[in-house]
Amino acid sequence: MKVMLLVPPWTIWDIRAHDTQGIAGMWPPIGTLYIAAVLRKAGFDVAFREGGFYSHRQLIDVIREERPDAVGAFVIAMFWERTRTLFTEIRAILPTCFLFAGGHGPSAFGPRALEECRVMDAVVYSEGEATTLDLMERVRDSRSIHDVPGAVVRVNGTIIDNPRRPFIADLDSLPIPAMDLAELHRYRPSYGQVLRQPSFQVISSRGCKNDCLYCYRLMGRHVLRMRSPESVVDEIEYYVRRWGARDIKFWDESFTYDRARTLGICDELLRRGIRVSWWISARADSVDDELLRMMKKAGCWCINFGVESGVQKNLDTLRKNLTVEQITVAVRAAHRAGIKTFTTYIFGIPGETFEEGLETIALAKRLNSYITEFFPISPFPGTDLWELACGSPTFNSDVRQIGLLKEEIAFAPDTMTHAQVSELRRRAFREYYIRPAFVWRYVTGIRSLFELKGLFAGATTLLKFTSPRRRTCQCTHEG
């Protein structure tokens, strides 16, 4: 049985503003490639196609030529309309093909996805490996799919919403993602998140113990599962030996939750003599001086801290369970250890005022990270923020217009206007990056050609975004 996994056709304009195109990157969808590896291990003939590299017509031509028995799409909310169109056309040319979807969008929509896309056979909730394998084995063997745990299915015209499947407890049991199925040469990581190339992604844990207002936890709410240090380093070593990997980006919600495991990964990298640079995300309350020094020694070059706001009231609204002081201490500790930081901030938090937004900009400048991002708050389906925002007249709930990297503002709190949220973002980028001290530090710290290219791309993007003409004219582009 042949299964084609894919990302629907999309363009950079679907998820990013015009102003960020110059520094935007693309990564292979590692979750989908995990599923591909599990299916292949079970004996299925598996293919993968990245919709970012194909037009709608090109992808349809590929599907017509390869004639898969099943097509599964990884879908974020902004791609939902494109997925419905794609599936409708696939059904027309392959009437018996089993069509299913997973990812953040369908997992949040649930039965509604099958109601809106009448040609689709199933939605895979959340973590997809076990559920997708169960579905495909039943389809292959002509067995009923009516009671597949973790899936919404259509059987004889009836939509059945089955109970959720338990999360995979032993992540070490999963195979390494099937990166060989992806057109790796066509991907390019985002500037500022990679030190050297080739660069690969690794997920060393799944889930999150926190309860942030804006987050949709595809891999579990209050559930955290971690791979062993040996398993993590085995995967890194595989990428080094097969593709010459020089840099690793960890996609964990917070890499340093378990201090002993983090030290174990560092020890294992050093013991095996694996020389790669690596980038992580961490909570400010999960690092300390000793841990940071060990991470630096083992190759960690940058840590992403989600700062979000310089005002404690707004951090409490977001349910961050952190203080501004804790964040400040952690960022400065990372800098002392010789590790760069990538800090992120949000404007438009419920109850936030314009003046509080200015305090956030001031904190960003004091922390003085290697890279910062300033996002508009974005209510995505399935989050508590979505439920809160849906009652607001200032919220545009069209999922195609929602995104952290969009120029258009989908939501503004009743304490600010959309224009004020936009102005805070423009002012933040301008005040943060156009500082002689920052420019000098960044330029003198460049250690690779990739970083140099990022400097020029970022400068071009910044000039476009902060120019006076952009402040008076909101430009849009339809992909």
C-alpha distance (Angstrom), angle and dihedral (degrees) to the residues before:
residue distance angle dihedral
M1 . . .
K2 3.79 . .
V3 3.80 118.9 .
M4 3.79 122.0 -171.9
L5 3.79 116.3 -160.9
L6 3.77 116.2 -166.8
V7 3.76 149.9 161.8
P8 3.83 110.4 -123.9
P9 3.82 117.0 -109.8
W10 3.79 110.4 -79.5
T11 3.76 141.7 158.4
I12 3.77 132.2 -141.0
W13 3.81 88.3 -103.5
D14 3.81 91.7 66.0
I15 3.80 93.0 68.7
R16 3.79 107.3 15.6
A17 3.74 138.4 51.4
H18 3.79 120.3 -113.1
D19 3.77 87.8 -107.6
T20 3.80 95.7 63.5
Q21 3.80 99.2 47.5
G22 3.79 93.5 97.2
I23 3.81 94.0 61.2
A24 3.80 99.8 29.5
G25 3.78 119.9 118.8
M26 3.79 138.2 -169.3
W27 3.79 127.8 -133.9
P28 3.81 127.3 -168.8
P29 3.85 109.6 -102.0
I30 3.77 97.5 -104.3
G31 3.83 94.8 -169.2
T32 3.80 91.3 56.8
L33 3.80 90.8 47.4
Y34 3.81 89.8 52.5
I35 3.81 88.0 56.2
A36 3.81 90.2 46.9
A37 3.82 90.2 53.4
V38 3.81 92.2 50.1
L39 3.82 92.3 49.5
R40 3.78 92.6 46.5
K41 3.80 91.4 49.9
A42 3.83 87.8 54.2
G43 3.81 91.2 55.2
F44 3.80 102.8 -96.8
D45 3.80 122.2 140.4
V46 3.81 100.7 -120.2
A47 3.79 131.3 -168.6
F48 3.80 130.6 177.6
R49 3.80 131.7 -157.3
E50 3.82 127.8 -174.2
G51 3.80 110.1 -141.9
G52 3.78 90.8 -154.4
F53 3.81 87.8 72.5
Y54 3.81 97.2 46.2
S55 3.77 136.7 58.3
H56 3.79 117.8 -130.8
R57 3.79 90.7 -101.2
Q58 3.80 93.7 47.3
L59 3.79 92.3 51.3
I60 3.80 91.7 48.1
D61 3.82 89.1 51.7
V62 3.82 90.3 52.1
I63 3.80 91.3 50.2
R64 3.81 91.6 46.8
E65 3.79 90.1 52.1
E66 3.81 98.0 44.1
R67 3.83 95.8 38.5
P68 3.83 99.0 -157.6
D69 3.80 120.0 -160.6
A70 3.81 90.6 -136.1
V71 3.80 134.9 20.3
G72 3.79 122.2 -160.4
A73 3.80 122.7 -172.2
F74 3.79 129.4 -157.1
V75 3.80 104.3 -142.2
I76 3.78 134.1 -173.0
A77 3.79 116.0 -167.2
M78 3.82 95.0 -98.8
F79 3.84 90.5 57.3
W80 3.80 96.2 52.3
E81 3.81 98.0 100.2
R82 3.80 91.1 47.7
T83 3.81 89.5 50.7
R84 3.80 93.0 53.0
T85 3.80 90.6 51.2
L86 3.80 92.0 47.1
F87 3.81 94.4 48.5
T88 3.80 92.6 47.7
E89 3.79 90.7 56.3
I90 3.81 93.5 43.9
R91 3.79 89.8 53.9
A92 3.80 89.7 53.0
I93 3.82 93.5 55.2
L94 3.83 98.4 32.8
P95 3.83 106.7 33.6
T96 3.83 95.2 178.9
C97 3.81 98.0 42.7
F98 3.82 112.8 122.5
L99 3.82 108.9 -125.9
F100 3.79 122.7 -160.0
A101 3.79 139.2 156.5
G102 3.78 139.3 -159.4
G103 3.77 139.7 172.1
H104 3.79 134.8 85.2
G105 3.81 96.3 -44.6
P106 3.83 102.0 50.4
S107 3.82 91.6 36.2
A108 3.81 89.3 57.9
F109 3.83 94.5 41.3
G110 3.82 95.8 47.8
P111 3.84 113.9 170.0
R112 3.80 89.7 1.2
A113 3.82 88.6 71.2
L114 3.81 91.3 61.0
E115 3.79 90.8 44.6
E116 3.80 91.7 53.8
C117 3.82 95.3 41.1
R118 3.79 105.7 45.0
V119 3.80 94.7 -178.6
M120 3.81 93.7 58.5
D121 3.80 119.0 100.9
A122 3.80 103.9 -163.7
V123 3.79 148.8 0.3
V124 3.79 119.8 -143.6
Y125 3.79 111.6 -145.1
S126 3.79 123.0 -137.8
E127 3.83 116.6 -47.4
G128 3.78 102.8 34.1
E129 3.81 112.5 -169.3
A130 3.81 101.7 88.3
T131 3.80 96.1 34.2
T132 3.81 94.3 48.8
L133 3.80 91.5 48.2
D134 3.82 90.7 49.9
L135 3.82 91.2 49.4
M136 3.80 94.9 47.6
E137 3.80 93.9 46.9
R138 3.79 90.5 52.4
V139 3.80 92.8 46.9
R140 3.81 90.9 47.8
D141 3.81 92.3 49.0
S142 3.85 94.4 42.3
R143 3.82 91.8 -118.1
S144 3.80 125.1 146.6
I145 3.80 117.1 -87.5
H146 3.80 94.4 -164.6
D147 3.81 95.7 110.7
V148 3.83 104.3 35.4
P149 3.83 106.5 144.6
G150 3.77 113.8 -126.9
A151 3.81 95.4 24.3
V152 3.79 141.1 96.1
V153 3.80 106.4 -143.4
R154 3.77 139.1 -175.0
V155 3.81 113.6 -136.0
N156 3.82 119.3 177.2
G157 3.79 89.8 -22.7
T158 3.80 95.0 -49.6
I159 3.81 120.7 115.9
I160 3.81 113.0 -138.3
D161 3.81 119.7 -167.3
N162 3.80 105.1 -157.2
P163 3.82 126.0 -160.2
R164 3.79 116.6 -87.3
R165 3.78 117.9 -92.8
P166 3.83 118.4 -119.1
F167 3.79 113.7 -102.1
I168 3.79 118.4 -101.1
A169 3.79 105.3 -91.6
D170 3.81 98.8 -167.3
L171 3.80 107.3 52.0
D172 3.81 90.0 174.5
S173 3.83 87.2 70.4
L174 3.81 91.7 67.4
P175 3.80 119.8 95.5
I176 3.79 121.4 -119.1
P177 3.84 110.1 -84.8
A178 3.82 113.3 -89.3
M179 3.80 94.8 -110.0
D180 3.80 90.1 158.6
L181 3.83 89.1 71.5
A182 3.81 91.4 61.1
E183 3.79 124.3 82.5
L184 3.78 90.4 -116.9
H185 3.79 95.2 177.5
R186 3.82 90.0 63.4
Y187 3.81 96.8 56.1
R188 3.79 124.0 86.4
P189 3.80 125.5 -172.5
S190 3.78 120.8 -127.7
Y191 3.78 117.0 -91.3
G192 3.77 112.1 -105.0
Q193 3.82 94.5 31.2
V194 3.79 98.9 71.8
L195 3.79 130.3 52.4
R196 3.80 100.0 -168.2
Q197 3.78 140.1 2.8
P198 3.00 143.7 -85.1
S199 3.78 89.5 52.9
F200 3.81 128.5 -178.8
Q201 3.79 136.1 -171.3
V202 3.79 126.9 -122.4
I203 3.80 130.7 -175.0
S204 3.80 108.5 -156.2
S205 3.82 96.6 173.2
R206 3.78 139.4 16.9
G207 3.77 131.2 -144.8
C208 3.77 134.0 22.5
K209 3.79 135.0 -113.8
N210 3.79 93.6 -151.2
D211 3.77 130.1 90.8
C212 3.81 107.2 -145.4
L213 3.79 115.4 174.9
Y214 3.81 96.0 -128.6
C215 3.81 101.9 42.6
Y216 3.80 128.2 103.5
R217 3.79 106.3 -159.1
L218 3.78 106.4 -149.4
M219 3.80 90.2 174.6
G220 3.78 98.0 46.6
R221 3.78 143.9 -58.4
H222 3.81 113.3 -113.5
V223 3.82 88.1 -8.1
L224 3.80 119.4 114.1
R225 3.80 125.0 -179.1
M226 3.78 123.1 178.6
R227 3.78 134.9 -161.9
S228 3.78 119.8 -132.3
P229 3.80 119.0 -100.6
E230 3.82 89.6 -114.2
S231 3.81 92.7 54.9
V232 3.81 92.5 47.6
V233 3.79 93.9 49.7
D234 3.83 91.9 43.9
E235 3.81 88.1 60.8
I236 3.81 93.1 46.9
E237 3.80 90.6 48.7
Y238 3.81 90.1 50.9
Y239 3.82 90.8 55.1
V240 3.80 91.2 46.7
R241 3.80 93.6 50.8
R242 3.80 98.5 40.6
W243 3.80 102.4 36.4
G244 3.79 105.1 13.5
A245 3.82 93.8 -112.8
R246 3.79 113.6 -164.2
D247 3.81 100.3 173.4
I248 3.81 134.7 37.8
K249 3.78 128.2 -160.3
F250 3.81 113.6 -158.8
W251 3.80 112.8 -149.8
D252 3.82 96.2 -164.2
E253 3.80 116.2 134.2
S254 3.81 86.5 -125.7
F255 3.77 118.1 -1.7
T256 3.81 95.4 -166.4
Y257 3.83 101.7 53.3
D258 3.81 90.4 115.1
R259 3.80 109.1 45.8
A260 3.82 95.3 -166.7
R261 3.81 92.4 51.0
T262 3.81 91.3 48.7
L263 3.80 90.1 52.7
G264 3.80 88.4 46.7
I265 3.82 91.7 56.0
C266 3.81 90.1 48.8
D267 3.81 91.3 49.2
E268 3.80 92.1 48.4
L269 3.81 93.2 50.3
L270 3.80 90.9 49.9
R271 3.81 94.1 43.7
R272 3.81 92.0 53.7
G273 3.79 92.7 43.3
I274 3.82 92.8 -123.8
R275 3.78 107.2 164.6
V276 3.80 108.6 -161.5
S277 3.78 131.5 133.2
W278 3.80 116.4 -127.0
W279 3.80 141.2 -164.9
I280 3.81 126.5 -153.8
S281 3.79 144.1 175.0
A282 3.80 118.5 -126.8
R283 3.77 142.2 171.0
A284 3.77 115.5 -112.1
D285 3.81 91.8 -124.0
S286 3.82 93.6 55.6
V287 3.82 101.9 64.7
D288 3.78 134.3 71.3
D289 3.81 137.0 176.1
E290 3.82 96.5 -93.2
L291 3.80 93.6 47.2
L292 3.80 92.3 47.1
R293 3.80 92.4 51.1
M294 3.79 90.5 52.0
M295 3.79 91.8 47.9
K296 3.79 90.8 50.8
K297 3.80 90.7 50.9
A298 3.83 90.5 52.0
G299 3.82 93.6 51.3
C300 3.82 107.7 -86.2
W301 3.79 107.0 148.2
C302 3.83 104.0 167.6
I303 3.81 139.4 23.6
N304 3.80 125.0 -160.2
F305 3.80 112.0 -142.8
G306 3.80 117.4 -172.5
V307 3.80 98.5 -139.4
E308 3.83 95.7 163.6
S309 3.82 98.6 173.4
G310 3.78 142.6 17.6
V311 3.82 91.0 -146.2
Q312 3.81 119.5 81.7
K313 3.81 93.4 -147.0
N314 3.79 90.1 60.4
L315 3.80 93.7 46.6
D316 3.80 87.5 53.8
T317 3.82 90.7 50.1
L318 3.81 89.0 53.7
R319 3.84 89.3 49.2
K320 3.80 91.1 -126.7
N321 3.82 92.8 150.7
L322 3.82 88.8 -145.6
T323 3.78 135.7 106.1
V324 3.78 128.9 -131.8
E325 3.81 87.4 -119.1
Q326 3.83 92.9 54.7
I327 3.80 90.1 51.4
T328 3.80 92.4 48.4
V329 3.80 92.3 49.8
A330 3.84 92.9 48.8
V331 3.81 95.3 48.8
R332 3.80 92.4 48.6
A333 3.81 91.1 46.8
A334 3.81 90.3 53.8
H335 3.80 90.3 51.0
R336 3.81 91.0 50.0
A337 3.80 89.2 53.5
G338 3.80 90.5 53.3
I339 3.82 94.3 -107.4
K340 3.79 118.8 133.0
T341 3.78 120.2 -133.4
F342 3.79 133.4 -137.8
T343 3.81 108.8 -160.2
T344 3.79 126.5 -170.0
Y345 3.79 129.8 -156.5
I346 3.80 135.8 -169.8
F347 3.79 130.3 -146.0
G348 3.79 124.1 -164.0
I349 3.81 98.5 43.2
P350 3.83 111.1 167.2
G351 3.79 107.2 -87.6
E352 3.82 94.2 12.6
T353 3.78 118.0 137.0
F354 3.79 128.7 -149.5
E355 3.81 90.1 -110.7
E356 3.82 90.4 53.8
G357 3.79 88.1 51.9
L358 3.79 87.8 57.2
E359 3.82 88.9 53.3
T360 3.81 88.3 55.3
I361 3.80 90.2 53.3
A362 3.80 89.3 50.5
L363 3.82 91.1 52.0
A364 3.81 91.1 49.4
K365 3.80 90.1 54.9
R366 3.80 91.9 47.9
L367 3.81 92.6 50.5
N368 3.81 88.6 48.4
S369 3.80 99.2 -163.8
Y370 3.79 126.5 -170.2
I371 3.82 89.4 -113.0
T372 3.79 132.4 5.9
E373 3.79 133.0 -171.6
F374 3.80 125.3 -158.6
F375 3.80 113.4 -157.6
P376 3.80 134.6 -174.6
I377 3.79 109.4 -123.2
S378 3.80 108.0 -98.8
P379 3.82 123.5 -159.5
F380 3.81 106.7 -148.7
P381 3.82 123.4 -168.3
G382 3.78 112.4 -90.9
T383 3.82 95.6 30.5
D384 3.77 128.1 109.1
L385 3.80 87.3 -122.3
W386 3.81 89.3 60.1
E387 3.81 90.6 55.5
L388 3.79 90.6 48.9
A389 3.81 94.4 46.1
C390 3.80 95.9 47.0
G391 3.78 89.3 73.8
S392 3.80 92.6 53.9
P393 3.82 124.4 95.7
T394 3.82 88.4 -147.9
F395 3.83 93.8 64.4
N396 3.81 124.6 97.8
S397 3.81 102.0 -158.9
D398 3.82 95.2 -171.2
V399 3.81 98.9 124.9
R400 3.81 90.5 -147.9
Q401 3.81 89.1 66.6
I402 3.81 97.5 46.8
G403 3.76 119.6 96.1
L404 3.78 143.9 121.5
L405 3.79 90.2 -126.1
K406 3.79 99.3 44.0
E407 3.78 120.2 112.9
E408 3.80 90.8 -144.7
I409 3.81 114.2 81.5
A410 3.81 111.8 -129.8
F411 3.82 96.7 -174.2
A412 3.78 137.6 25.6
P413 3.80 125.9 -179.5
D414 3.79 118.6 -119.2
T415 3.81 87.1 -107.3
M416 3.84 93.1 63.5
T417 3.78 140.9 32.4
H418 3.80 125.7 -121.8
A419 3.81 87.9 -111.0
Q420 3.80 91.3 55.2
V421 3.81 92.2 51.4
S422 3.81 89.2 50.7
E423 3.79 91.8 47.4
L424 3.81 91.6 51.3
R425 3.81 90.2 54.6
R426 3.81 93.2 49.0
R427 3.77 92.5 45.2
A428 3.81 91.4 47.6
F429 3.81 94.1 52.9
R430 3.79 91.9 44.3
E431 3.81 96.7 47.2
Y432 3.78 94.6 41.5
Y433 3.78 102.5 45.6
I434 3.79 102.5 30.5
R435 3.80 94.9 67.9
P436 3.82 120.0 116.3
A437 3.81 91.8 -137.9
F438 3.80 91.9 52.6
V439 3.80 94.3 45.6
W440 3.80 92.2 49.1
R441 3.82 92.9 47.8
Y442 3.79 92.5 48.1
V443 3.80 95.6 46.1
T444 3.80 94.8 46.4
G445 3.81 90.4 46.7
I446 3.81 96.6 57.3
R447 3.80 111.0 122.9
S448 3.82 103.7 167.7
L449 3.78 142.7 39.1
F450 3.81 88.6 -116.2
E451 3.81 90.4 59.5
L452 3.80 90.6 48.0
K453 3.79 91.3 53.2
G454 3.78 88.4 48.4
L455 3.81 90.4 54.6
F456 3.80 92.9 56.7
A457 3.81 94.2 42.2
G458 3.79 91.4 48.1
A459 3.80 93.3 47.9
T460 3.80 91.2 51.9
T461 3.79 92.0 48.2
L462 3.80 92.3 47.5
L463 3.80 93.6 51.9
K464 3.80 91.1 51.5
F465 3.79 94.0 46.9
T466 3.80 97.6 47.0
S467 3.79 100.8 37.2
P468 3.84 117.1 121.5
R469 3.81 90.5 -118.2
R470 3.82 90.4 57.4
R471 3.78 90.4 51.8
T472 3.78 91.6 59.0
C473 3.80 99.5 35.9
Q474 3.80 123.1 50.8
C475 3.81 103.8 -155.8
T476 3.80 122.4 -161.3
H477 3.75 135.3 -168.9
E478 3.76 128.7 -161.2
G479 3.76 115.5 -145.6
